[in-house]
Amino acid sequence: MGKKKLARFRELENLERVIQPSMEEVLGKDYSLKGRWKREVFGNDHPLVLELGCGKGEYTVGLAKRHPERNFMGLDIKGARMWTGARTVHEEGLSNVAFLRTRIDFIPSFFARDEVDEIWITFPDPQEKRRRLKKRLPGALFLNKYRKFLIDGGKVHLKTDNRELYLDTLEMLRYNALPVVRNSEDLYREGWEDETVGIQTYYEKKFLSEGKRIHYLCFRLPSGQEIKEVPHGSE
């Protein structure tokens, strides 16, 4: 591991807006802050919004700056990337942002029923592109985890340059009759004027410069409805 990456890991340990639980604190058990994030970390009862797989935290920070009346938390396992957003939060004194370093697989250990109001999934790791939908963040496996702590009918947003992921997700939503709020095959060429959806990260700008289309989905997730995979052969 390079010296730069090691230095960032050390700095993360001293940034108060970064939470890094050990495996022992979450494996097969609830984390100590479950159900208490708003009160203990943010000191208010404002709505809590998650960005899953937040990378450098650019989208999390961008959302927080545009919506000071809400709390935002970025989740990712890659601390060296998260350092970028965490440093911005520290330097700018943003009190409505926090970062949680963990695997998304452990997410049920962190959030209680109705504790989260909204979820963003922005440009899932390109290394996952060959995986089937059920093993990805907007797939049924994970949606069934989210619905246990997301408010009933809470919004889930997906932004991606991966057309296959976008189409597979859209098909799964239709198969489960989940309410689609907004849907775009080509976000910017359709001329949307939405400052929240229009936040652009480093990688998104790179994709746009390469001529790639940005796909977007916003849908609601009912808490009492089990989400099912599209039967094999229909995917």
C-alpha positions in Angstrom: 0.0 0.0 0.0 1.4 3.4 -1.0 2.4 6.1 1.5 -0.3 8.5 0.2 -3.0 5.9 0.8 -1.7 5.1 4.3 -1.6 8.8 5.2 -5.2 9.1 4.2 -6.3 6.2 6.3 -4.6 7.7 9.3 -6.2 11.0 8.7 -9.7 9.4 8.4 -9.3 8.1 11.9 -9.1 11.6 13.2 -12.0 13.2 11.3 -15.0 13.4 13.5 -17.5 13.1 10.6 -16.2 9.7 9.6 -17.4 6.5 11.3 -15.4 3.4 10.8 -16.8 0.4 12.7 -14.8 -2.7 13.2 -16.0 -6.1 11.8 -16.7 -7.2 15.4 -19.1 -4.3 16.0 -21.5 -5.3 13.1 -21.0 -8.9 12.2 -24.3 -10.6 13.3 -25.3 -7.8 15.5 -26.6 -4.2 15.5 -24.2 -1.3 15.5 -24.4 1.0 18.6 -25.7 4.0 16.6 -28.5 2.1 14.9 -31.7 4.1 15.4 -29.8 7.0 16.8 -27.9 8.6 13.9 -30.0 11.8 13.7 -29.8 12.5 17.4 -26.2 11.3 18.2 -24.4 12.3 15.0 -26.4 15.2 13.5 -28.0 16.6 16.6 -31.4 17.0 15.0 -34.4 15.1 13.7 -34.1 16.2 10.0 -34.7 13.6 7.2 -31.7 11.2 6.6 -30.5 10.5 3.1 -28.0 7.8 2.2 -25.6 7.6 -0.8 -24.5 4.0 -1.2 -21.1 3.4 -2.8 -20.3 7.1 -2.4 -16.7 6.9 -3.7 -15.1 10.2 -3.2 -18.2 11.6 -1.6 -18.7 14.3 -4.2 -22.4 13.6 -4.6 -23.0 13.3 -0.9 -21.4 16.7 -0.3 -23.2 18.2 -3.3 -26.6 17.1 -2.0 -25.8 18.4 1.5 -24.8 21.9 0.2 -28.1 22.1 -1.7 -30.3 20.8 1.1 -29.1 22.1 4.5 -32.4 21.1 5.9 -31.5 17.4 5.5 -28.9 15.0 6.8 -26.7 13.1 4.4 -24.5 10.1 4.9 -22.2 8.5 2.3 -21.4 4.8 2.6 -18.4 3.0 1.1 -15.7 0.5 2.0 -12.9 2.3 0.2 -11.5 4.8 2.7 -8.8 6.3 0.4 -11.6 7.5 -1.9 -13.9 8.6 0.9 -11.1 10.8 2.3 -11.7 13.4 -0.4 -15.3 14.1 0.7 -14.4 13.8 4.3 -11.7 16.4 4.0 -14.2 18.8 2.2 -16.7 18.3 5.0 -14.0 19.0 7.6 -12.6 22.1 5.9 -16.0 23.6 5.1 -17.6 22.8 8.4 -20.6 21.0 6.9 -22.6 19.7 9.9 -25.2 17.9 7.9 -22.8 15.3 6.3 -21.2 12.2 7.7 -19.4 9.2 6.2 -19.7 5.6 7.2 -17.0 3.2 6.1 -18.5 -0.3 5.7 -19.6 -2.9 3.3 -23.1 -2.4 2.0 -23.8 -6.0 2.8 -23.8 -5.1 6.4 -26.3 -2.2 6.0 -29.1 -3.9 8.1 -26.9 -3.6 11.1 -26.7 0.2 10.9 -30.2 1.5 10.4 -33.5 1.0 12.2 -37.0 0.8 10.8 -38.1 4.1 9.2 -34.8 5.7 10.0 -33.8 6.6 6.4 -35.9 8.8 4.1 -34.2 8.5 0.8 -31.4 6.6 -1.0 -29.1 7.5 -3.8 -27.0 5.0 -5.9 -24.7 6.9 -8.2 -22.5 5.2 -10.7 -22.0 1.8 -9.0 -18.4 0.5 -9.3 -17.6 -0.3 -13.0 -15.9 -3.5 -11.8 -19.4 -4.8 -11.1 -20.7 -4.3 -14.7 -20.6 -8.0 -15.6 -22.5 -9.1 -12.5 -26.2 -10.0 -12.8 -28.6 -7.4 -11.4 -29.5 -9.4 -8.3 -25.9 -9.0 -6.9 -25.8 -5.2 -7.5 -26.9 -2.3 -5.4 -30.3 -1.7 -7.2 -31.1 -5.4 -7.4 -33.8 -7.3 -5.4 -31.3 -8.7 -2.9 -30.3 -5.2 -1.7 -33.7 -3.6 -2.2 -35.1 -6.1 0.3 -32.5 -4.9 2.7 -33.2 -1.2 2.2 -37.0 -1.6 2.6 -36.5 -2.7 6.2 -35.1 0.8 7.2 -36.4 3.1 4.4 -39.7 4.9 5.2 -42.7 3.4 3.5 -42.7 4.6 -0.1 -39.3 6.3 0.3 -37.5 7.3 -2.9 -34.5 5.4 -4.4 -32.5 7.2 -7.1 -30.1 5.5 -9.6 -27.7 7.3 -11.9 -25.5 5.3 -14.2 -23.7 5.3 -17.5 -24.3 1.5 -17.7 -27.3 1.0 -20.0 -27.6 -2.7 -19.2 -27.9 -1.9 -15.5 -30.5 0.8 -16.2 -32.6 -1.4 -18.4 -32.4 -4.4 -16.0 -33.4 -2.2 -13.1 -36.3 -0.7 -15.0 -37.5 -4.2 -15.9 -37.4 -5.4 -12.3 -39.3 -2.3 -11.2 -42.1 -3.1 -13.7 -42.1 -6.7 -12.8 -42.7 -5.8 -9.1 -45.1 -3.0 -10.0 -42.9 -0.5 -8.1 -43.9 3.2 -8.7 -41.5 4.9 -11.0 -41.4 8.7 -10.2 -39.0 9.8 -13.0 -37.1 8.0 -15.7 -34.6 9.1 -18.3 -32.5 7.2 -20.9 -30.5 10.3 -21.6 -30.6 12.7 -18.7 -28.9 15.8 -20.0 -30.0 15.6 -23.6 -33.6 15.6 -22.4 -32.9 19.0 -20.9 -33.7 18.4 -17.3 -33.3 21.4 -15.0 -32.9 19.8 -11.6 -30.0 20.9 -9.5 -30.1 17.7 -7.4 -30.2 15.2 -10.3 -27.7 17.4 -12.2 -24.8 17.2 -9.7 -21.8 15.9 -11.6 -18.9 14.0 -10.1 -15.4 13.7 -11.5 -16.3 10.4 -13.1 -19.6 11.5 -14.5 -17.9 14.5 -16.2 -15.4 12.0 -17.7 -18.3 9.8 -19.0 -20.0 12.8 -20.6 -16.7 13.9 -22.2 -16.5 10.4 -23.8 -20.0 10.9 -25.2 -21.7 8.4 -22.9 -25.4 8.8 -22.0 -26.3 9.2 -18.3 -29.4 7.1 -17.3 -31.6 8.0 -14.3 -34.3 6.3 -12.4 -36.3 7.4 -9.4 -38.7 5.0 -7.8 -40.6 4.4 -4.6 -39.9 1.4 -2.4 -42.9 0.1 -0.3 -41.7 -1.3 3.0 -44.2 -4.2 3.2 -43.6 -5.5 -0.3 -41.0 -8.2 -0.9 -39.1 -7.4 -4.1 -38.6 -10.4 -6.4 -36.1 -11.1 -9.2 -37.3 -11.2 -12.7 -37.5 -14.9 -13.6 -34.5 -16.3 -15.3 -34.9 -16.0 -19.1 -36.8 -12.8 -18.8 -33.9 -10.7 -17.7 
